[in-house]
Amino acid sequence: MTAASRALSVLALADEAGMNRLRATYDPSPTPAPPTNPQQGTTASLLPSPPSPGTGPRR
């Protein structure tokens, strides 16, 4: 019984690895990597601040 359970676990891991490889090869939009720093992930999604008014061209 234990051998059957281990065999099913190995098959499930192999299937998941195969799906990940297929997704990496054929998925048209790559999935973003999870942020390594939680604080950096929240600020990375925000737009950059606009430039100060003195740096733009004059009309």
Distance bins in CASP14 RR format, pairs under 12 A and 6 or more apart:
PFRMAT RR
TARGET T0000
AUTHOR 0000-0000-0000
RMODE 2
METHOD distances of the structure
MODEL  1
1 7 0 0 0 0 0 1 0 0 0 0 0
1 8 0 0 0 0 0 1 0 0 0 0 0
2 8 0 0 0 0 0 1 0 0 0 0 0
2 9 0 0 0 0 0 1 0 0 0 0 0
3 9 0 0 0 0 0 1 0 0 0 0 0
3 10 0 0 0 0 0 1 0 0 0 0 0
4 10 0 0 0 0 0 1 0 0 0 0 0
4 11 0 0 0 0 0 1 0 0 0 0 0
5 11 0 0 0 0 0 1 0 0 0 0 0
5 12 0 0 0 0 0 1 0 0 0 0 0
6 12 0 0 0 0 0 1 0 0 0 0 0
6 13 0 0 0 0 0 1 0 0 0 0 0
7 13 0 0 0 0 0 1 0 0 0 0 0
7 14 0 0 0 0 0 1 0 0 0 0 0
8 14 0 0 0 0 0 1 0 0 0 0 0
8 15 0 0 0 0 0 1 0 0 0 0 0
9 15 0 0 0 0 0 1 0 0 0 0 0
9 16 0 0 0 0 0 1 0 0 0 0 0
10 16 0 0 0 0 0 1 0 0 0 0 0
10 17 0 0 0 0 0 1 0 0 0 0 0
11 17 0 0 0 0 0 1 0 0 0 0 0
11 18 0 0 0 0 0 1 0 0 0 0 0
12 18 0 0 0 0 0 1 0 0 0 0 0
12 19 0 0 0 0 0 1 0 0 0 0 0
13 19 0 0 0 0 0 1 0 0 0 0 0
13 20 0 0 0 0 0 1 0 0 0 0 0
14 20 0 0 0 0 0 1 0 0 0 0 0
14 21 0 0 0 0 0 1 0 0 0 0 0
15 21 0 0 0 0 0 1 0 0 0 0 0
15 22 0 0 0 0 0 1 0 0 0 0 0
16 22 0 0 0 0 0 1 0 0 0 0 0
16 23 0 0 0 0 0 1 0 0 0 0 0
17 23 0 0 0 0 0 1 0 0 0 0 0
17 24 0 0 0 0 0 1 0 0 0 0 0
18 24 0 0 0 0 1 0 0 0 0 0 0
18 25 0 0 0 0 1 0 0 0 0 0 0
18 26 0 0 0 0 0 1 0 0 0 0 0
19 25 0 0 0 0 0 1 0 0 0 0 0
19 26 0 0 0 0 0 1 0 0 0 0 0
19 27 0 0 0 0 0 1 0 0 0 0 0
20 26 0 0 0 0 0 1 0 0 0 0 0
20 27 0 0 0 0 0 1 0 0 0 0 0
20 31 0 0 0 0 0 1 0 0 0 0 0
21 27 0 0 0 0 0 1 0 0 0 0 0
23 29 0 0 0 0 0 1 0 0 0 0 0
23 30 0 0 0 0 1 0 0 0 0 0 0
23 31 0 0 0 0 1 0 0 0 0 0 0
24 30 0 0 0 0 1 0 0 0 0 0 0
24 31 0 0 0 0 1 0 0 0 0 0 0
32 41 0 0 0 0 0 1 0 0 0 0 0
32 44 0 0 0 0 1 0 0 0 0 0 0
32 45 0 0 0 0 1 0 0 0 0 0 0
33 40 0 0 0 0 0 1 0 0 0 0 0
33 41 0 0 0 0 0 1 0 0 0 0 0
33 44 0 0 0 0 0 1 0 0 0 0 0
34 40 0 0 0 0 0 1 0 0 0 0 0
34 41 0 0 0 0 1 0 0 0 0 0 0
34 44 0 0 0 0 0 1 0 0 0 0 0
35 41 1 1 0 0 0 0 0 0 0 0 0
35 42 0 0 0 0 1 0 0 0 0 0 0
35 43 0 0 0 0 1 0 0 0 0 0 0
35 44 1 0 0 1 0 0 0 0 0 0 0
35 45 0 0 0 0 1 0 0 0 0 0 0
36 44 0 0 0 0 0 1 0 0 0 0 0
37 43 0 0 0 0 1 0 0 0 0 0 0
37 44 0 0 0 0 1 0 0 0 0 0 0
38 44 0 0 0 0 0 1 0 0 0 0 0
39 45 0 0 0 0 0 1 0 0 0 0 0
39 46 0 0 0 0 0 1 0 0 0 0 0
40 46 0 0 0 0 0 1 0 0 0 0 0
43 49 0 0 0 0 0 1 0 0 0 0 0
50 56 0 0 0 0 0 1 0 0 0 0 0
51 57 0 0 0 0 0 1 0 0 0 0 0
END
